[in-house]
Amino acid sequence: MEAVRRECSCIVAEYQSKRHVLEPSRGMFDFEGMDRLVAFAHKNKMKFRGHTLVWHAANPAWLVAELNDVPKEGGLTEYIAKVVGRYRGRVHSWDVVNEAINPADGRSDGLRESIWLKAFGTSYIDMAFHAAHEADPNASLVYNDYNTEGVWKYGDAWRSSTIEMLAGMKARGVPIHAYGMQAHLDPNDRPIDPKVLANFLQEIKDLGLRIQVTELDVRDFKLGRSVEEKNRIAAETTKLFLDVVLSLSVTDEILTWGLSDKYSWLNDSKNAPFYGGIPSPLPLDWKMVRKPMWYAIAKSIAVKTK
Ligand code: 9MR
């Protein structure tokens, strides 16, 4: 908590504002965890980002069953009205829809075959943004996704599907304000090509959207690397990425996904073995001491704001 107070001006919950936590059974809400975090943020003069209203994962079992059985639009819109309405004026920015794209699913529009898409067709995305805007007209509404930062098998398809989806939303007058780049960076398997990234972000900027970095961390699990080397790679990757993003001048929020390596999702018992080792993904080390990645973030911001 001390480190968060020292370092952050904005926080986001890793799971306390997901649907399985907030509405564990139909119509029964549990806001305790989120309330506590929102109160902590405001007490410490920080902003709070809401993550996430509509996602294919982290849904309660009753909702998955309902969507598969007889989907009701209210299961989407009433939830959004309730949650966004409750935190109106206190949560300045929402990830309204998270990870709606997955070209590997084989659709021509690149959209993910999620439970939401199956229930309501492609219109679920517009529906969600309209509902959020109605509930809090001043909140910044974000489409949030991963896999568009680097070069890899589906990178280009992911990027073009994203542009197509966002352009369609803007053309239809959907209230969307920003693209959230999760930025789970992977310098080994998904290296950044600054030109490819800059072109993609320019297209988003041209649509009139802001670009926020929502879940930055660096995955470097190559075996045999020393901690120093991992730290250097995390810092270099971060700098390369942020310099491109900030060059567009439409970014005012950079959030990392966690703060200290000790508490990264990449380091929990489920994920660490899967990804292959002890990672060094975040700006602070296990003792809450600033790492080279912290200085890389600071430097990118300083250069930009000079
Ligand atoms: O880090 C989060 C982890 O603690 C949760 O168990 C998991 C499922 O809710 O979600 C993780 O966060 C994900 C985020 O919500 C969306 N982008 C990818 C993040 C890492 O998997």
py3Dmol code that shows the C-alpha trace and the ligand (Angstrom):
import py3Dmol

protein = """\
ATOM      1  CA  MET A   1       0.000   0.000   0.000  1.00  0.00           C
ATOM      2  CA  GLU A   2       2.843   2.350   0.764  1.00  0.00           C
ATOM      3  CA  ALA A   3       4.351   1.713  -2.649  1.00  0.00           C
ATOM      4  CA  VAL A   4       1.016   2.310  -4.347  1.00  0.00           C
ATOM      5  CA  ARG A   5       0.597   5.572  -2.475  1.00  0.00           C
ATOM      6  CA  ARG A   6       4.090   6.637  -3.431  1.00  0.00           C
ATOM      7  CA  GLU A   7       3.947   5.721  -7.115  1.00  0.00           C
ATOM      8  CA  CYS A   8       0.390   5.917  -8.411  1.00  0.00           C
ATOM      9  CA  SER A   9      -2.065   8.615  -9.380  1.00  0.00           C
ATOM     10  CA  CYS A  10      -4.567   6.133 -10.795  1.00  0.00           C
ATOM     11  CA  ILE A  11      -5.389   2.535  -9.887  1.00  0.00           C
ATOM     12  CA  VAL A  12      -7.376  -0.333 -11.407  1.00  0.00           C
ATOM     13  CA  ALA A  13      -8.575  -3.579  -9.840  1.00  0.00           C
ATOM     14  CA  GLU A  14      -7.226  -6.873 -11.131  1.00  0.00           C
ATOM     15  CA  TYR A  15     -10.508  -8.659 -10.476  1.00  0.00           C
ATOM     16  CA  GLN A  16     -12.625  -6.818  -7.891  1.00  0.00           C
ATOM     17  CA  SER A  17     -14.657  -5.037 -10.550  1.00  0.00           C
ATOM     18  CA  LYS A  18     -15.247  -8.037 -12.768  1.00  0.00           C
ATOM     19  CA  ARG A  19     -18.706  -9.474 -13.093  1.00  0.00           C
ATOM     20  CA  HIS A  20     -18.212 -12.751 -11.225  1.00  0.00           C
ATOM     21  CA  VAL A  21     -17.231 -10.678  -8.206  1.00  0.00           C
ATOM     22  CA  LEU A  22     -19.856  -7.941  -8.529  1.00  0.00           C
ATOM     23  CA  GLU A  23     -22.872 -10.118  -9.395  1.00  0.00           C
ATOM     24  CA  PRO A  24     -22.143 -13.647  -8.164  1.00  0.00           C
ATOM     25  CA  SER A  25     -25.790 -14.628  -8.413  1.00  0.00           C
ATOM     26  CA  ARG A  26     -28.505 -13.030 -10.497  1.00  0.00           C
ATOM     27  CA  GLY A  27     -29.520  -9.672  -9.047  1.00  0.00           C
ATOM     28  CA  MET A  28     -27.367 -10.152  -5.924  1.00  0.00           C
ATOM     29  CA  PHE A  29     -24.570  -7.612  -5.988  1.00  0.00           C
ATOM     30  CA  ASP A  30     -21.427  -7.521  -3.916  1.00  0.00           C
ATOM     31  CA  PHE A  31     -19.682  -4.163  -4.158  1.00  0.00           C
ATOM     32  CA  GLU A  32     -17.610  -4.503  -1.018  1.00  0.00           C
ATOM     33  CA  GLY A  33     -14.205  -5.087  -2.607  1.00  0.00           C
ATOM     34  CA  MET A  34     -14.636  -2.481  -5.296  1.00  0.00           C
ATOM     35  CA  ASP A  35     -16.055   0.077  -2.871  1.00  0.00           C
ATOM     36  CA  ARG A  36     -13.021  -0.367  -0.674  1.00  0.00           C
ATOM     37  CA  LEU A  37     -10.603   0.176  -3.555  1.00  0.00           C
ATOM     38  CA  VAL A  38     -12.492   3.187  -4.905  1.00  0.00           C
ATOM     39  CA  ALA A  39     -12.493   4.706  -1.408  1.00  0.00           C
ATOM     40  CA  PHE A  40      -8.762   4.015  -1.048  1.00  0.00           C
ATOM     41  CA  ALA A  41      -8.090   5.701  -4.381  1.00  0.00           C
ATOM     42  CA  HIS A  42     -10.055   8.807  -3.545  1.00  0.00           C
ATOM     43  CA  LYS A  43      -8.724   9.085  -0.042  1.00  0.00           C
ATOM     44  CA  ASN A  44      -5.268   9.157  -1.579  1.00  0.00           C
ATOM     45  CA  LYS A  45      -6.272  11.559  -4.368  1.00  0.00           C
ATOM     46  CA  MET A  46      -5.963   8.906  -7.066  1.00  0.00           C
ATOM     47  CA  LYS A  47      -8.271   8.146  -9.946  1.00  0.00           C
ATOM     48  CA  PHE A  48      -9.899   4.755 -10.331  1.00  0.00           C
ATOM     49  CA  ARG A  49     -10.384   2.900 -13.642  1.00  0.00           C
ATOM     50  CA  GLY A  50     -13.158   0.385 -14.000  1.00  0.00           C
ATOM     51  CA  HIS A  51     -12.192  -2.985 -15.520  1.00  0.00           C
ATOM     52  CA  THR A  52     -14.225  -4.507 -17.129  1.00  0.00           C
ATOM     53  CA  LEU A  53     -17.957  -4.474 -17.923  1.00  0.00           C
ATOM     54  CA  VAL A  54     -18.211  -6.979 -20.770  1.00  0.00           C
ATOM     55  CA  TRP A  55     -15.693  -9.774 -21.207  1.00  0.00           C
ATOM     56  CA  HIS A  56     -15.767 -13.368 -22.370  1.00  0.00           C
ATOM     57  CA  ALA A  57     -14.074 -14.446 -19.148  1.00  0.00           C
ATOM     58  CA  ALA A  58     -14.621 -13.923 -15.397  1.00  0.00           C
ATOM     59  CA  ASN A  59     -18.394 -14.242 -15.680  1.00  0.00           C
ATOM     60  CA  PRO A  60     -20.553 -15.913 -13.044  1.00  0.00           C
ATOM     61  CA  ALA A  61     -21.853 -19.368 -13.965  1.00  0.00           C
ATOM     62  CA  TRP A  62     -25.512 -18.259 -13.856  1.00  0.00           C
ATOM     63  CA  LEU A  63     -24.821 -15.627 -16.540  1.00  0.00           C
ATOM     64  CA  VAL A  64     -22.997 -18.033 -18.831  1.00  0.00           C
ATOM     65  CA  ALA A  65     -25.942 -20.426 -18.525  1.00  0.00           C
ATOM     66  CA  GLU A  66     -28.439 -17.646 -19.265  1.00  0.00           C
ATOM     67  CA  LEU A  67     -26.522 -16.435 -22.312  1.00  0.00           C
ATOM     68  CA  ASN A  68     -26.324 -19.955 -23.672  1.00  0.00           C
ATOM     69  CA  ASP A  69     -29.973 -20.614 -22.965  1.00  0.00           C
ATOM     70  CA  VAL A  70     -32.335 -17.633 -23.406  1.00  0.00           C
ATOM     71  CA  PRO A  71     -30.206 -14.481 -23.493  1.00  0.00           C
ATOM     72  CA  LYS A  72     -31.853 -11.326 -22.183  1.00  0.00           C
ATOM     73  CA  GLU A  73     -30.529  -7.925 -23.281  1.00  0.00           C
ATOM     74  CA  GLY A  74     -31.052  -6.712 -19.741  1.00  0.00           C
ATOM     75  CA  GLY A  75     -28.373  -9.187 -18.671  1.00  0.00           C
ATOM     76  CA  LEU A  76     -25.992  -6.842 -20.444  1.00  0.00           C
ATOM     77  CA  THR A  77     -27.547  -3.368 -20.261  1.00  0.00           C
ATOM     78  CA  GLU A  78     -29.086  -3.482 -16.787  1.00  0.00           C
ATOM     79  CA  TYR A  79     -25.818  -4.692 -15.295  1.00  0.00           C
ATOM     80  CA  ILE A  80     -23.939  -1.822 -16.931  1.00  0.00           C
ATOM     81  CA  ALA A  81     -26.558   0.711 -15.805  1.00  0.00           C
ATOM     82  CA  LYS A  82     -26.339  -0.553 -12.243  1.00  0.00           C
ATOM     83  CA  VAL A  83     -22.558  -0.670 -11.945  1.00  0.00           C
ATOM     84  CA  VAL A  84     -21.615   2.423 -13.943  1.00  0.00           C
ATOM     85  CA  GLY A  85     -24.484   4.309 -12.314  1.00  0.00           C
ATOM     86  CA  ARG A  86     -23.303   3.406  -8.824  1.00  0.00           C
ATOM     87  CA  TYR A  87     -19.817   4.782  -9.465  1.00  0.00           C
ATOM     88  CA  ARG A  88     -20.920   7.729 -11.582  1.00  0.00           C
ATOM     89  CA  GLY A  89     -18.453  10.578 -11.104  1.00  0.00           C
ATOM     90  CA  ARG A  90     -16.103   8.347  -9.085  1.00  0.00           C
ATOM     91  CA  VAL A  91     -14.814   6.004 -11.785  1.00  0.00           C
ATOM     92  CA  HIS A  92     -13.563   8.328 -14.511  1.00  0.00           C
ATOM     93  CA  SER A  93     -12.870   5.655 -17.121  1.00  0.00           C
ATOM     94  CA  TRP A  94     -14.321   2.247 -17.938  1.00  0.00           C
ATOM     95  CA  ASP A  95     -13.124  -0.679 -20.007  1.00  0.00           C
ATOM     96  CA  VAL A  96     -16.596  -1.180 -21.425  1.00  0.00           C
ATOM     97  CA  VAL A  97     -15.780  -4.115 -23.666  1.00  0.00           C
ATOM     98  CA  ASN A  98     -12.653  -6.190 -23.216  1.00  0.00           C
ATOM     99  CA  GLU A  99     -10.992  -8.477 -25.782  1.00  0.00           C
ATOM    100  CA  ALA A 100     -13.779  -8.677 -28.387  1.00  0.00           C
ATOM    101  CA  ILE A 101     -11.369  -9.602 -31.167  1.00  0.00           C
ATOM    102  CA  ASN A 102      -9.703 -12.891 -31.972  1.00  0.00           C
ATOM    103  CA  PRO A 103      -8.959 -13.500 -35.652  1.00  0.00           C
ATOM    104  CA  ALA A 104      -7.982 -17.078 -34.805  1.00  0.00           C
ATOM    105  CA  ASP A 105     -11.713 -17.798 -34.424  1.00  0.00           C
ATOM    106  CA  GLY A 106     -11.954 -17.484 -38.208  1.00  0.00           C
ATOM    107  CA  ARG A 107     -14.707 -14.884 -38.711  1.00  0.00           C
ATOM    108  CA  SER A 108     -14.188 -12.412 -41.560  1.00  0.00           C
ATOM    109  CA  ASP A 109     -14.635  -9.437 -39.192  1.00  0.00           C
ATOM    110  CA  GLY A 110     -12.070 -10.895 -36.787  1.00  0.00           C
ATOM    111  CA  LEU A 111     -14.490 -10.757 -33.858  1.00  0.00           C
ATOM    112  CA  ARG A 112     -14.149 -13.312 -31.097  1.00  0.00           C
ATOM    113  CA  GLU A 113     -16.801 -16.031 -30.918  1.00  0.00           C
ATOM    114  CA  SER A 114     -17.586 -15.078 -27.344  1.00  0.00           C
ATOM    115  CA  ILE A 115     -20.686 -15.878 -25.327  1.00  0.00           C
ATOM    116  CA  TRP A 116     -21.779 -12.271 -25.938  1.00  0.00           C
ATOM    117  CA  LEU A 117     -21.426 -12.507 -29.686  1.00  0.00           C
ATOM    118  CA  LYS A 118     -23.301 -15.782 -29.737  1.00  0.00           C
ATOM    119  CA  ALA A 119     -26.089 -14.318 -27.616  1.00  0.00           C
ATOM    120  CA  PHE A 120     -26.623 -10.936 -29.287  1.00  0.00           C
ATOM    121  CA  GLY A 121     -24.587 -10.879 -32.503  1.00  0.00           C
ATOM    122  CA  THR A 122     -22.103  -8.113 -33.212  1.00  0.00           C
ATOM    123  CA  SER A 123     -24.440  -5.434 -31.809  1.00  0.00           C
ATOM    124  CA  TYR A 124     -23.536  -6.326 -28.215  1.00  0.00           C
ATOM    125  CA  ILE A 125     -20.551  -4.004 -28.425  1.00  0.00           C
ATOM    126  CA  ASP A 126     -22.584  -0.919 -29.410  1.00  0.00           C
ATOM    127  CA  MET A 127     -25.248  -1.829 -26.851  1.00  0.00           C
ATOM    128  CA  ALA A 128     -22.674  -1.911 -24.077  1.00  0.00           C
ATOM    129  CA  PHE A 129     -21.181   1.477 -24.921  1.00  0.00           C
ATOM    130  CA  HIS A 130     -24.598   3.135 -25.197  1.00  0.00           C
ATOM    131  CA  ALA A 131     -25.632   1.733 -21.832  1.00  0.00           C
ATOM    132  CA  ALA A 132     -22.410   2.926 -20.188  1.00  0.00           C
ATOM    133  CA  HIS A 133     -22.725   6.404 -21.672  1.00  0.00           C
ATOM    134  CA  GLU A 134     -26.280   6.697 -20.471  1.00  0.00           C
ATOM    135  CA  ALA A 135     -25.277   5.691 -16.962  1.00  0.00           C
ATOM    136  CA  ASP A 136     -22.377   8.171 -16.779  1.00  0.00           C
ATOM    137  CA  PRO A 137     -22.196  10.693 -19.615  1.00  0.00           C
ATOM    138  CA  ASN A 138     -18.895  12.071 -18.312  1.00  0.00           C
ATOM    139  CA  ALA A 139     -16.992   8.789 -18.080  1.00  0.00           C
ATOM    140  CA  SER A 140     -14.314   8.015 -20.621  1.00  0.00           C
ATOM    141  CA  LEU A 141     -15.395   4.833 -22.398  1.00  0.00           C
ATOM    142  CA  VAL A 142     -12.663   2.508 -23.570  1.00  0.00           C
ATOM    143  CA  TYR A 143     -12.414  -0.522 -25.825  1.00  0.00           C
ATOM    144  CA  ASN A 144      -9.604  -2.589 -24.304  1.00  0.00           C
ATOM    145  CA  ASP A 145      -7.599  -5.389 -25.936  1.00  0.00           C
ATOM    146  CA  TYR A 146      -4.242  -7.174 -26.183  1.00  0.00           C
ATOM    147  CA  ASN A 147      -2.125  -8.673 -28.969  1.00  0.00           C
ATOM    148  CA  THR A 148      -1.861  -5.566 -31.171  1.00  0.00           C
ATOM    149  CA  GLU A 149       1.474  -4.277 -29.879  1.00  0.00           C
ATOM    150  CA  GLY A 150       3.912  -6.678 -31.482  1.00  0.00           C
ATOM    151  CA  VAL A 151       4.692  -8.677 -34.586  1.00  0.00           C
ATOM    152  CA  TRP A 152       3.419 -12.270 -34.514  1.00  0.00           C
ATOM    153  CA  LYS A 153       1.201 -14.679 -36.430  1.00  0.00           C
ATOM    154  CA  TYR A 154      -2.088 -12.854 -35.905  1.00  0.00           C
ATOM    155  CA  GLY A 155      -0.681  -9.388 -35.217  1.00  0.00           C
ATOM    156  CA  ASP A 156      -1.687  -7.773 -38.528  1.00  0.00           C
ATOM    157  CA  ALA A 157      -5.111  -9.425 -38.550  1.00  0.00           C
ATOM    158  CA  TRP A 158      -5.716  -8.330 -34.954  1.00  0.00           C
ATOM    159  CA  ARG A 159      -4.753  -4.758 -35.801  1.00  0.00           C
ATOM    160  CA  SER A 160      -6.860  -4.517 -38.970  1.00  0.00           C
ATOM    161  CA  SER A 161      -9.892  -6.094 -37.279  1.00  0.00           C
ATOM    162  CA  THR A 162      -9.527  -3.575 -34.461  1.00  0.00           C
ATOM    163  CA  ILE A 163      -9.456  -0.630 -36.855  1.00  0.00           C
ATOM    164  CA  GLU A 164     -12.440  -2.005 -38.741  1.00  0.00           C
ATOM    165  CA  MET A 165     -14.445  -2.450 -35.553  1.00  0.00           C
ATOM    166  CA  LEU A 166     -13.550   0.975 -34.117  1.00  0.00           C
ATOM    167  CA  ALA A 167     -14.205   2.737 -37.433  1.00  0.00           C
ATOM    168  CA  GLY A 168     -17.628   1.118 -37.619  1.00  0.00           C
ATOM    169  CA  MET A 169     -18.448   2.244 -34.094  1.00  0.00           C
ATOM    170  CA  LYS A 170     -17.394   5.812 -34.806  1.00  0.00           C
ATOM    171  CA  ALA A 171     -19.392   5.838 -38.060  1.00  0.00           C
ATOM    172  CA  ARG A 172     -22.480   4.690 -36.168  1.00  0.00           C
ATOM    173  CA  GLY A 173     -22.029   7.397 -33.547  1.00  0.00           C
ATOM    174  CA  VAL A 174     -21.285   4.981 -30.711  1.00  0.00           C
ATOM    175  CA  PRO A 175     -19.986   6.813 -27.613  1.00  0.00           C
ATOM    176  CA  ILE A 176     -16.437   5.495 -27.438  1.00  0.00           C
ATOM    177  CA  HIS A 177     -13.532   7.682 -26.375  1.00  0.00           C
ATOM    178  CA  ALA A 178     -10.375   5.620 -26.296  1.00  0.00           C
ATOM    179  CA  TYR A 179      -8.578   2.484 -27.344  1.00  0.00           C
ATOM    180  CA  GLY A 180      -7.011   0.722 -24.376  1.00  0.00           C
ATOM    181  CA  MET A 181      -3.785  -1.087 -25.265  1.00  0.00           C
ATOM    182  CA  GLN A 182      -3.217  -3.680 -22.612  1.00  0.00           C
ATOM    183  CA  ALA A 183       0.485  -3.894 -23.523  1.00  0.00           C
ATOM    184  CA  HIS A 184       1.422  -7.269 -22.108  1.00  0.00           C
ATOM    185  CA  LEU A 185       4.671  -6.983 -24.028  1.00  0.00           C
ATOM    186  CA  ASP A 186       6.646 -10.004 -25.143  1.00  0.00           C
ATOM    187  CA  PRO A 187      10.038  -9.112 -26.624  1.00  0.00           C
ATOM    188  CA  ASN A 188      10.861 -12.726 -27.527  1.00  0.00           C
ATOM    189  CA  ASP A 189       7.759 -13.980 -29.270  1.00  0.00           C
ATOM    190  CA  ARG A 190       6.013 -10.706 -30.185  1.00  0.00           C
ATOM    191  CA  PRO A 191       8.705  -8.091 -30.770  1.00  0.00           C
ATOM    192  CA  ILE A 192       7.707  -4.499 -31.416  1.00  0.00           C
ATOM    193  CA  ASP A 193       8.244  -3.019 -34.845  1.00  0.00           C
ATOM    194  CA  PRO A 194       7.990   0.731 -34.165  1.00  0.00           C
ATOM    195  CA  LYS A 195       6.741   1.462 -37.697  1.00  0.00           C
ATOM    196  CA  VAL A 196       3.976  -1.141 -37.584  1.00  0.00           C
ATOM    197  CA  LEU A 197       2.897   0.056 -34.146  1.00  0.00           C
ATOM    198  CA  ALA A 198       3.016   3.738 -35.106  1.00  0.00           C
ATOM    199  CA  ASN A 199       0.920   3.169 -38.245  1.00  0.00           C
ATOM    200  CA  PHE A 200      -1.701   1.273 -36.275  1.00  0.00           C
ATOM    201  CA  LEU A 201      -1.909   3.936 -33.585  1.00  0.00           C
ATOM    202  CA  GLN A 202      -2.068   6.705 -36.163  1.00  0.00           C
ATOM    203  CA  GLU A 203      -5.155   5.054 -37.673  1.00  0.00           C
ATOM    204  CA  ILE A 204      -6.764   4.982 -34.254  1.00  0.00           C
ATOM    205  CA  LYS A 205      -5.864   8.607 -33.659  1.00  0.00           C
ATOM    206  CA  ASP A 206      -7.328   9.497 -37.057  1.00  0.00           C
ATOM    207  CA  LEU A 207     -10.630   8.043 -35.885  1.00  0.00           C
ATOM    208  CA  GLY A 208     -10.640  10.692 -33.163  1.00  0.00           C
ATOM    209  CA  LEU A 209      -9.882   8.280 -30.335  1.00  0.00           C
ATOM    210  CA  ARG A 210      -7.432   8.627 -27.487  1.00  0.00           C
ATOM    211  CA  ILE A 211      -5.016   5.785 -26.771  1.00  0.00           C
ATOM    212  CA  GLN A 212      -4.470   4.616 -23.202  1.00  0.00           C
ATOM    213  CA  VAL A 213      -1.964   2.053 -21.939  1.00  0.00           C
ATOM    214  CA  THR A 214      -3.990  -0.079 -19.568  1.00  0.00           C
ATOM    215  CA  GLU A 215      -2.069  -3.196 -18.454  1.00  0.00           C
ATOM    216  CA  LEU A 216       1.615  -2.728 -19.180  1.00  0.00           C
ATOM    217  CA  ASP A 217       4.048  -5.472 -18.222  1.00  0.00           C
ATOM    218  CA  VAL A 218       6.926  -7.285 -19.912  1.00  0.00           C
ATOM    219  CA  ARG A 219       7.115 -11.041 -20.298  1.00  0.00           C
ATOM    220  CA  ASP A 220      10.672 -12.241 -20.642  1.00  0.00           C
ATOM    221  CA  PHE A 221      11.032 -15.850 -19.670  1.00  0.00           C
ATOM    222  CA  LYS A 222      14.037 -16.940 -21.663  1.00  0.00           C
ATOM    223  CA  LEU A 223      15.791 -19.438 -19.436  1.00  0.00           C
ATOM    224  CA  GLY A 224      19.332 -18.771 -18.331  1.00  0.00           C
ATOM    225  CA  ARG A 225      19.029 -15.021 -18.194  1.00  0.00           C
ATOM    226  CA  SER A 226      20.220 -13.210 -15.108  1.00  0.00           C
ATOM    227  CA  VAL A 227      17.911 -10.895 -13.195  1.00  0.00           C
ATOM    228  CA  GLU A 228      19.995  -7.933 -14.394  1.00  0.00           C
ATOM    229  CA  GLU A 229      19.551  -8.982 -18.004  1.00  0.00           C
ATOM    230  CA  LYS A 230      15.798  -9.480 -17.578  1.00  0.00           C
ATOM    231  CA  ASN A 231      15.546  -6.082 -15.934  1.00  0.00           C
ATOM    232  CA  ARG A 232      17.448  -4.462 -18.775  1.00  0.00           C
ATOM    233  CA  ILE A 233      15.253  -6.140 -21.387  1.00  0.00           C
ATOM    234  CA  ALA A 234      12.070  -5.099 -19.555  1.00  0.00           C
ATOM    235  CA  ALA A 235      13.306  -1.507 -19.451  1.00  0.00           C
ATOM    236  CA  GLU A 236      14.361  -1.421 -23.102  1.00  0.00           C
ATOM    237  CA  THR A 237      11.108  -2.984 -24.269  1.00  0.00           C
ATOM    238  CA  THR A 238       9.085  -0.529 -22.221  1.00  0.00           C
ATOM    239  CA  LYS A 239      11.018   2.454 -23.562  1.00  0.00           C
ATOM    240  CA  LEU A 240      10.716   1.308 -27.170  1.00  0.00           C
ATOM    241  CA  PHE A 241       6.966   0.832 -26.745  1.00  0.00           C
ATOM    242  CA  LEU A 242       6.170   4.005 -24.820  1.00  0.00           C
ATOM    243  CA  ASP A 243       8.233   6.232 -27.090  1.00  0.00           C
ATOM    244  CA  VAL A 244       6.062   5.160 -30.015  1.00  0.00           C
ATOM    245  CA  VAL A 245       2.785   5.462 -28.094  1.00  0.00           C
ATOM    246  CA  LEU A 246       3.622   8.864 -26.628  1.00  0.00           C
ATOM    247  CA  SER A 247       4.773  10.228 -29.989  1.00  0.00           C
ATOM    248  CA  LEU A 248       1.088  10.275 -31.036  1.00  0.00           C
ATOM    249  CA  SER A 249       0.253  12.752 -28.229  1.00  0.00           C
ATOM    250  CA  VAL A 250      -3.140  11.190 -27.478  1.00  0.00           C
ATOM    251  CA  THR A 251      -2.223   9.318 -24.304  1.00  0.00           C
ATOM    252  CA  ASP A 252      -2.773  10.571 -20.795  1.00  0.00           C
ATOM    253  CA  GLU A 253      -2.844   7.344 -18.819  1.00  0.00           C
ATOM    254  CA  ILE A 254      -0.243   4.622 -18.465  1.00  0.00           C
ATOM    255  CA  LEU A 255      -1.204   1.810 -16.111  1.00  0.00           C
ATOM    256  CA  THR A 256       0.909  -1.213 -15.356  1.00  0.00           C
ATOM    257  CA  TRP A 257      -0.751  -4.531 -14.498  1.00  0.00           C
ATOM    258  CA  GLY A 258       0.428  -4.651 -10.926  1.00  0.00           C
ATOM    259  CA  LEU A 259       3.285  -2.644  -9.495  1.00  0.00           C
ATOM    260  CA  SER A 260       5.798  -5.070  -7.974  1.00  0.00           C
ATOM    261  CA  ASP A 261       7.151  -8.292  -9.534  1.00  0.00           C
ATOM    262  CA  LYS A 262       6.123 -10.016  -6.320  1.00  0.00           C
ATOM    263  CA  TYR A 263       2.439  -9.677  -7.135  1.00  0.00           C
ATOM    264  CA  SER A 264       2.328 -10.030 -10.919  1.00  0.00           C
ATOM    265  CA  TRP A 265      -0.257 -12.322 -12.538  1.00  0.00           C
ATOM    266  CA  LEU A 266       2.705 -13.740 -14.479  1.00  0.00           C
ATOM    267  CA  ASN A 267       4.162 -14.825 -11.211  1.00  0.00           C
ATOM    268  CA  ASP A 268       1.217 -16.619  -9.653  1.00  0.00           C
ATOM    269  CA  SER A 269       1.214 -20.360  -9.235  1.00  0.00           C
ATOM    270  CA  LYS A 270      -1.098 -20.897 -12.198  1.00  0.00           C
ATOM    271  CA  ASN A 271       0.707 -18.751 -14.745  1.00  0.00           C
ATOM    272  CA  ALA A 272       4.402 -18.876 -13.844  1.00  0.00           C
ATOM    273  CA  PRO A 273       4.930 -22.529 -14.758  1.00  0.00           C
ATOM    274  CA  PHE A 274       2.916 -22.047 -17.936  1.00  0.00           C
ATOM    275  CA  TYR A 275       5.006 -19.118 -19.082  1.00  0.00           C
ATOM    276  CA  GLY A 276       8.192 -20.783 -17.991  1.00  0.00           C
ATOM    277  CA  GLY A 277       9.864 -19.130 -15.073  1.00  0.00           C
ATOM    278  CA  ILE A 278      10.361 -16.256 -12.693  1.00  0.00           C
ATOM    279  CA  PRO A 279       9.581 -13.104 -14.590  1.00  0.00           C
ATOM    280  CA  SER A 280      10.596  -9.501 -14.091  1.00  0.00           C
ATOM    281  CA  PRO A 281       7.604  -7.764 -15.617  1.00  0.00           C
ATOM    282  CA  LEU A 282       6.893  -4.675 -13.492  1.00  0.00           C
ATOM    283  CA  PRO A 283       8.452  -1.361 -12.378  1.00  0.00           C
ATOM    284  CA  LEU A 284       9.216  -2.392  -8.757  1.00  0.00           C
ATOM    285  CA  ASP A 285      11.134  -5.439  -7.519  1.00  0.00           C
ATOM    286  CA  TRP A 286      10.048  -7.833  -4.740  1.00  0.00           C
ATOM    287  CA  LYS A 287      11.141  -5.310  -2.112  1.00  0.00           C
ATOM    288  CA  MET A 288       9.228  -2.416  -3.706  1.00  0.00           C
ATOM    289  CA  VAL A 289      12.445  -0.866  -4.988  1.00  0.00           C
ATOM    290  CA  ARG A 290      12.353   0.911  -8.356  1.00  0.00           C
ATOM    291  CA  LYS A 291      13.822  -1.130 -11.224  1.00  0.00           C
ATOM    292  CA  PRO A 292      15.244  -0.018 -14.580  1.00  0.00           C
ATOM    293  CA  MET A 293      11.723  -0.372 -16.003  1.00  0.00           C
ATOM    294  CA  TRP A 294      10.501   2.329 -13.614  1.00  0.00           C
ATOM    295  CA  TYR A 295      13.196   4.689 -14.879  1.00  0.00           C
ATOM    296  CA  ALA A 296      12.360   3.783 -18.481  1.00  0.00           C
ATOM    297  CA  ILE A 297       8.730   4.828 -17.937  1.00  0.00           C
ATOM    298  CA  ALA A 298       9.812   8.018 -16.193  1.00  0.00           C
ATOM    299  CA  LYS A 299      12.218   8.850 -19.010  1.00  0.00           C
ATOM    300  CA  SER A 300       9.665   8.313 -21.786  1.00  0.00           C
ATOM    301  CA  ILE A 301       7.193  10.570 -19.983  1.00  0.00           C
ATOM    302  CA  ALA A 302       9.808  13.217 -19.181  1.00  0.00           C
ATOM    303  CA  VAL A 303      11.036  13.417 -22.770  1.00  0.00           C
ATOM    304  CA  LYS A 304       7.469  13.777 -23.972  1.00  0.00           C
ATOM    305  CA  THR A 305       6.422  16.428 -21.489  1.00  0.00           C
ATOM    306  CA  LYS A 306       9.580  18.581 -21.791  1.00  0.00           C
TER     307      LYS A 306
END
"""
ligand_1 = """\
21
9MR
O -4.411 -10.507 -13.578
C -5.742 -10.987 -13.599
C -5.853 -12.268 -12.801
O -5.566 -12.003 -11.440
C -7.229 -12.857 -12.972
O -7.267 -14.130 -12.360
C -7.581 -12.999 -14.452
C -9.006 -13.492 -14.641
O -9.938 -12.583 -14.117
O -7.451 -11.767 -15.118
C -6.151 -11.228 -15.047
O -6.152 -9.979 -15.691
C -6.342 -9.983 -17.098
C -7.205 -8.783 -17.434
O -8.421 -8.824 -16.726
C -7.468 -8.699 -18.935
N -6.230 -8.698 -19.672
C -5.296 -9.782 -19.360
C -5.019 -9.796 -17.855
C -3.978 -10.862 -17.508
O -4.478 -12.137 -17.795
"""
view = py3Dmol.view(width=600, height=400)
view.addModel(protein, "pdb")
view.setStyle({"model": 0}, {"cartoon": {"style": "trace"}})
view.addModel(ligand_1, "xyz")
view.setStyle({"model": 1}, {"stick": {}})
view.zoomTo()
view.show()
